Structure formats: structure tokens, C-alpha cells
Amino acid sequence: MKLSRPSAEIFVPDQVPLEGALSRTTHLGVGAHHDDLELMAAHGILECFARTDRWFTGVVVSDGAGSARDFEYQAFSDEQMKAVRRAEQKKAAYVGEYGAQFLLDHPSAAIKDKAELVVQQELTEILRAARPTVVYTHNLADKHDTHVAVALRVIDACRALDPAARPERLIGCEVWRDLDWLCDADKVSMPVDRHENLLNALMGVFDSQIAGGKRYDLATAGRRRAHATYFESHGTDQHTGLIWGMDLTPLMHGGEPGAYLGALLQRFEAEVSSRVQRLR
Ligand SMILES: [Zn+2]
């Protein structure tokens, strides 16, 4: 497979030939940055962990150049930081037993540029080779521009496939803003109960971000636990960890993403307003 950026890379942790590594994919995660997959697509990683019939393939779209840095990493140049983040992502792919890990290495500006089609085309190629059943990406209500741009490129990449070749499910996941606000009927529920040690390890390898002053490891574990406990006010906890998703499946086949998101927001508004009306 030919990737557009000269510095792009495909890492196969168990070193099987690339074609076989990709064709065994069942779950695909497409994230903007190094560590987004482990944060948002942990459900897919766990579904495939230690299985021979399911494989998770990861795609990191950006180059990690603009990363925050502190402590050991404070004096690192953008190039050094990119190398560190790339190495961290490979560690996660190894620990999580991914089938393959793409490092597409695009600058954020290219991902956000609507006129730049190369990211979408590359994602279409990856989808053609991997033929995943489920795809995890960012959700449309995330507050990071690059995350939302990646979600939109994934939607367009799916639309470029023949309808029969599209994944069965496309899920927008939580990073910068959680999805607790979605009406319960609109939530995709992704339990992450097992292998807590593995989930902690997957977040822990991203030392450059955590040492850089952001405790993504603790915050991510806390968010999952909070979702599990605060979902049901009248029942005992059914899960020890939950990730919420926004179902983006209909958008693979058509429709305006902005209008789709607007309808979800309207349902949320109607739900909270009607409760106040009813109780006042
Ligand atoms: Zn990110």
C-alpha cells in the first residue's frame, strides 16, 4: 500500500506480511493523534485482544508535531517529539496486540483543509484493504477541530466505498468532551469491564503526554467509571467501565453531518426542557 507522506509507516507488531495483517482486521480505529485510539476505541481493542478471529487495526492520522511537552521532553524539537510519539504509539500497538498500526503523519492543517482530499483517499484505501466490520473514530461534538475533521474525513472515506463494502457500524467516540449528554436512546454503550490492567498499560505508554502535565491515564479511567455509575440512577452498577459513542452509521450512506448532529442536540434539548416543564 502506497501512503502519501514519505514519513508514513505501517507497523505490524507480530510481523506477519502486510496483506494478511490488514485483511484479518475486524475492528478499525481512526484517531487524529497518538493516544486517541487508546482513549476512545478501547472497546474495539478489548474485543480483539488475545483473539485469533478478531483483529484491531489502528490508524493515527496526524504527525504529532504540535504536542505539549514538559520535564524530560521540554527541550525536544518538533521532529524529536514526533519520533517520541511514534514510538509510544508502536508500544501501544504491541501491548494491545493490534493487527497493524498506521502512522499516516499528516500535518494538522492538511487534515482540517476541506479542499485537501488526500487524507480521505488514503482512508478509503485503508478501508478497502482492511474491510472492517466496526469503525471507531471521533464524534461530531468533540471540541478539537482536528478530531472533528478526522471524523468527517472518515465519513467521506466510507461513502467513497461501494455500499456493500462499507463497514456495518461507524461509531464516534469520546475524547475532548464526553457524550453523557446524548439521550440514552441515542447512546452507543461500550462496556470496558475486562483487562483493566491492560487498559491502564495502554494509556501509560504515552509518557510524553502524561509527563507533559496531562493525566489522561487517570482522567480516562475516571470517566469510564463515572459513566458506569451515573448511567442508572435507580439500579446497581452493571459495569465497571463504560464508554459512550455517537452512532454515525447512517452518515456513511448519506445525509448532512451538521443536520444529523443538530437532530441529536434537539432531542437532548427536548428531553431536559420537558422534564423542567413537567416538574414546575
Ligand atoms: Zn487527539
Residues whose N, C-alpha, C, O or C-beta is under 5 A from the ligand:
A	BS01	ZN	A32 H33 D36
